[in-house]
Each structure stands twice: as structure tokens, then as C-alpha cells.
Amino acid sequence: MSTLRRLGAMVHIIATNPGITADDLQAMLKRSGFDISARTFFNDVKLLKDELALLPGDGRMRNGYFLRGAATIGANELDLVIDALNAFSLALADSDAQRLAARLMDVARDFPHYKRVGARRVLGQRVI
């Protein structure tokens, strides 16, 4: 059971921090309560890559770890996505974009490295 939880934590960390290095991934696992040896770490990476096909299978991962076939955004890009969705929702009067931006803002609070820069801002208002 602990192996499955550890693998789940690895996938979650990689999904929320695309391009994370092996050292940073190991450090985040340790902060999450998974203090494992380097050998166990690389065996887990091999399992995610070869058996579960979640990591790219071609050679070393010089650009860090990311999930294969999954488009993820990291904490750095989240601000841009939220601002863009807010702008679309105002410009196009799109309530779906507004709901998605609000949901992303709620989810962002769970990202370990996410810090919203500045206060919450209003992008625009329509006066009719």
C-alpha cells in the first residue's frame, strides 16, 4: 500500500510541477513523508516509465520529469491561465470561462508552490 501511495504522490508532484528535476522530486517526496533511498526512487521512476508508461520512455530525462500524453501546467503558468480565462469571460461574456477560472483559483490553493502575485484584480467591468 505504501508503494502505491508513494507512486501516486510522485505522479501528483510531477503533474503539478512539469519539468521537475530528480533532486527536487526527491525533496518534495521527503517533505510529503516519503523518505526513500536513491535506489528506491529510481526503481519507482523505472516503474512509472516502463511498466505504467506514465513517463516518456526515450532515454534520460534531461529536461526534468513530466507526464507523457498529459498537458499540465505548473504553478508559474497558473496565474497566466487564470488571467486569460478571466479576460475571455469578460470579453465574450462567457460564463463557462468564468466558472473555470474560479475553479482553477480554488484548485490553485492546493498547489505547493503557487503564490498569487499581488492582490486579486478586476480585469474590467461593463457599464450599461
Secondary structure, DSSP 4 states (H G I P E B T S, - for coil): -HHHHHHHHHHHHHHHSTTB-HHHHHHHHHHTT----HHHHHHHHHIIIIIS--S--SS--TT-B--TT-----HHHHHHHHHHHHHHHHHTT-HHHHHHHHHHHHHHTT-TT----SS---------
